[in-house]
C-alpha cells in the first residue's frame, strides 16, 4: 500500500516544540548574573572538597575464624519445592551457602527466600525472635508464652463473636511438617472458616 502525503503543514505539537527551543536558545544573561552564578558554583565546589568523605571505614574482608570448612548438602525448607543448597560450615557455624548447580530441581538458582535461608536458620543470630514480644506504649516488652496464648485466643474469640469466623484469614508456614499442616487445617475448620492458604504459594 502506497501512502501519499496530502498536506505540507507542520503539526501543532512540532511547532510548539520548535518555538520552545527557539525561546530557550534566544535567552541571554547579563554579565552580573553570569558572575553571580559562577561564584555560587565555585563556592559549592570548594565546600564539597572539604566534606569528611572518610567518615565511612574502608571495606575489608572478614577475618577467618580458623578451623576446617565443611560443605554439607541440604534442602531449603522455605517451601515444598525442595531446592538443593550447599552449606559451608565452620566450627559448627553455617557461614556461607551456594545453590547446587547439578540439582535437577533448582539448577543452580534459588528464590529470594532460599537466598536468605542461612540468615533465617542461624540459631546464633542475635536478631532472631526467641520469645513472645508485645508492643505496649510504643516499646516491645517480653511476655510469657501463657500470656501470649491467652491474649491471642481471647482476641480471636472476640473477632469470631463480633464479625464471624470468615473475618479471619489463616496462612500456613512452609516450614510446617505434614503433621503440623494437618493440625492447622483441622483447627481452622474447627474455628468455622475455609479462609486458609499456604505461604509457599508466593514462590
PEKA-V64104 format. One record per pair of residues at least 6 apart in sequence whose ideal C-beta (glycine too) atoms are under 6 Angstrom apart, sorted by sequence separation. I is the first residue (numbers start at 1). J is the second residue. If there is no record, write none. Layout:
BEGIN
i=I j=J
i=I j=J
END
This chain:
BEGIN
i=75 j=82
i=76 j=83
i=87 j=94
i=88 j=95
i=99 j=106
i=101 j=108
i=133 j=140
i=134 j=141
i=88 j=96
i=159 j=167
i=188 j=196
i=76 j=85
i=99 j=108
i=134 j=143
i=172 j=181
i=87 j=97
i=99 j=109
i=74 j=85
i=99 j=110
i=131 j=142
i=132 j=143
i=85 j=97
i=86 j=98
i=172 j=184
i=73 j=86
i=74 j=87
i=86 j=100
i=71 j=86
i=72 j=87
i=84 j=100
i=132 j=148
i=71 j=88
i=72 j=89
i=170 j=188
i=69 j=88
i=70 j=89
i=84 j=103
i=69 j=90
i=97 j=118
i=83 j=105
i=67 j=90
i=82 j=105
i=83 j=106
i=67 j=91
i=94 j=118
i=174 j=199
i=165 j=191
i=169 j=195
i=170 j=196
i=172 j=198
i=173 j=199
i=174 j=200
i=83 j=110
i=165 j=192
i=166 j=193
i=94 j=122
i=165 j=193
i=171 j=199
i=83 j=114
i=78 j=113
i=76 j=114
i=76 j=117
i=111 j=203
i=79 j=174
i=78 j=174
i=77 j=175
i=80 j=200
i=79 j=200
i=79 j=203
END
